[in-house]
Amino acid sequence: MLDIIKIADEADFIVNGYAFSKCIEGYRVLNLNRPERAIVLSMEGETLETTMDDIEIQIVKDYYKKNKKFMEE
């Protein structure tokens, strides 16, 4: 089982229960409320891997686009 507290503590950014962590590919995003739901986004915000449905993917991508500037600083 995932250690949700550790993931949240190590995240670069958390918005609305989604933990964004920088990785080689871009960003890994975990839904902290439903840890079986995750996505890997490229630096451009494209989906590389996911266990999320289409609606949740769009929500995460919107959060990514709105907050990307804060994650790069």
N, C-alpha and C positions, 0 to 999 in steps of 0.2 A: 504494500500500500504506500502511496505517495505521502511524504511528509509535507502537508499543506503549509504549515507554519514556516518551515524552512524555505520552501519555494517562495512564499510571500515575502519573507525577510530578504531574500536574495534578488528579488525582482527589481528591475530597473525602474519600473513604473507600474502602478496598479490603478485601474479605472473601472468603476462599477463592477468589481468582483473579478476582473480579468487581470492576471499577472503577466506583464510583458517582460521578457528576459532576452537580452541580446545574445545571439549565437553566430556561428560562422555563416550560416545561410541568410541571416537577417534577424528575425525575432521569433521566439517561441512564446506562444500565448496559451495560458491555462485558465480555464474557468474554475475559479476557486470554490464555487458553490457546487459544481458538478465536475470533479476532476477527471472524469472519463472523457470530457470534451476538451480537445486541444487543437491547436493549429500552428503550423510553421509558415511564417510569411517571409518573402524575400524583402530586401531593402526597398524595393519599389512597391511593396504591398501586395504582391501576387501570392496566391495560395500555392505552397509547395507540398504540403501534407496536411491532412485534417481528419478529425473524427466528429466534426461539427456538421450540422445541417446547413442548408443554404441561407436560411434567415439569420442564424447565429454568425455565420461567416461574414455576412454583410454588416452586421452590428459591429463585430470586431474590426473589420476593415475601416469602418467609419471612425471608430475610436482611434485606430492607428493613424489615419490621415489627420485627424484633429489634434493629436498629441505628439506626432512624430518630431516636431521641432523641439519639444521638451526632452525627448529621449536622446537626441543628438548632442545636447549640451553637456 
